[in-house]
């Protein structure tokens, strides 16, 4: 059976997005014409995901509201001859089954992923970090699932080649390439360039075997009292249980204001009307 459930951890503080994220969850800030999280959900749905377990926290109930029905607004839109906008709300709410799990204490990404265990009963689950947006076809997650289908007992991570000096910003991996896939043997959190095992960084797309949840449960807290996902992934890698690949779709980091702006421009150019495209290009040339 293939992967049909995805966990989206969204309970973090979003400090890189302050002050924009002070009272609005950063995942609801728009990328072009819709909240950034809607692009992530669309990617998941395009990859065959049928159920999304959203890991949220205090002040983040707007995330579930966004994917809910809005009967009053729908009837106002219908009465104002905006049937298409009303239909869009219905379509969005039916695109997937949404389940919310509150993390309570933000005890790290590993802990957030572990909270999502409540929401699935399969051998594997996808994890999408909403800071990372992938635009393009095939959807990044669908390529990862295809690779995972060929080795379902292993974990799969989306990778990105970065300039050496950028290693300080990412989890970096090392391993052996065979065609488009890397058998990962090392993961290092934010190393100095001279200590990075390669130029390939971990991005926010994973397909994880159930075994990873046992590792997370048993590994206890690491740095800052947090349960680190990387530690559990390292254990899988040490047992030849981690693969990586660079998805064909292009990745944007929407986790800070600059990245969000660039992702918005990309979307406007790709999805906007011809006149919008011309306006953006003219504006950028001034
Ligand atoms: P980050 O470490 O990037 O944290 O989390 P953040 O809070 O989102 O952003 P900054 O760095 O403070 O600006 C990576 C992903 O893990 C989720 C976050 O919501 C984000 O999607 N996360 C992190 C949780 O869900 N719970 C946690 O305890 C920590």
Boltz pocket constraint, residues with backbone or C-beta under 6 A from the ligand:
constraints:
  - pocket:
      binder: B
      contacts: [[A, 9], [A, 10], [A, 11], [A, 12], [A, 13], [A, 14], [A, 15], [A, 16], [A, 17], [A, 55], [A, 103], [A, 105], [A, 106], [A, 107], [A, 108], [A, 109], [A, 111], [A, 112], [A, 129], [A, 130], [A, 131], [A, 255]]
      max_distance: 6.0
